[in-house]
């Protein structure tokens, strides 16, 4: 997920394209941040067919970026791992 550039002075994330100094504190802060987590989630969700879980898992009516389980009445993130864990 990382490419070293500029003779080892910078690091570029292949998931988000974000480029930052090759400093361990900066990298740790980025690894634990929301931007990388959100990008990984979006990357996992691309190409996943949530419709195969219908009629149990349907799009949430009010929150468009979430899903809704009609059996347990729980709101779920659009994360394939979360949906699979919820169903198993």
C-alpha positions in Angstrom: 0.0 0.0 0.0 3.0 2.3 0.2 5.5 3.6 -2.3 8.7 5.4 -1.3 9.4 8.4 -3.5 11.8 11.3 -3.6 14.9 9.2 -2.7 13.3 7.9 0.5 12.2 11.3 1.7 8.5 10.9 1.0 6.0 8.0 1.1 2.8 7.8 -1.0 -0.2 5.8 -0.1 -1.5 3.7 -3.0 -5.0 3.6 -1.6 -5.6 7.3 -1.2 -2.8 8.8 -3.2 -1.8 10.9 -0.2 1.9 11.8 -0.1 3.6 12.6 3.2 7.1 12.8 4.7 8.8 9.5 5.6 8.5 10.2 9.3 7.3 7.5 11.6 5.2 9.8 13.7 3.4 11.2 10.7 2.9 7.7 9.2 1.5 6.3 12.5 -1.0 9.3 12.7 -2.1 8.7 9.1 -2.4 4.9 9.7 -4.8 5.5 12.6 -6.7 8.3 10.9 -10.2 8.4 9.4 -9.1 9.1 5.8 -7.2 5.8 5.4 -10.0 3.8 7.1 -12.6 5.3 4.9 -10.6 4.8 1.8 -10.1 1.1 2.6 -13.8 0.7 3.3 -14.7 2.2 0.0 -12.1 0.1 -1.8 -13.6 -3.1 -0.2 -17.1 -2.1 -1.0 -16.5 -1.5 -4.7 -17.8 -4.5 -6.7 -19.5 -6.1 -3.8 -23.1 -7.1 -4.6 -25.2 -6.1 -1.5 -28.3 -7.1 -3.4 -27.6 -10.8 -3.0 -28.6 -10.4 0.7 -32.1 -9.1 -0.1 -34.7 -9.2 1.4 -32.8 -9.4 4.7 -30.4 -6.6 4.0 -31.8 -3.5 2.2 -30.7 0.1 1.7 -31.5 2.3 4.6 -34.4 4.6 3.9 -33.1 7.7 5.7 -29.3 7.3 5.8 -28.3 6.6 2.2 -24.8 5.4 2.9 -26.0 2.7 5.3 -27.9 -0.6 5.1 -30.7 -2.0 7.2 -31.4 -5.5 8.4 -35.1 -6.2 8.2 -34.8 -9.2 10.6 -32.9 -7.6 13.5 -33.8 -4.0 12.7 -30.2 -3.0 12.9 -28.4 -0.3 10.9 -25.2 -1.6 9.2 -22.3 0.1 7.4 -21.9 -0.6 3.7 -19.0 -2.9 4.6 -18.9 -6.4 3.1 -17.2 -7.7 6.2 -19.7 -6.2 8.5 -22.6 -7.5 6.5 -21.2 -11.0 6.3 -20.4 -11.1 10.1 -23.9 -9.9 10.8 -25.5 -12.7 8.7 -23.3 -15.4 10.2 
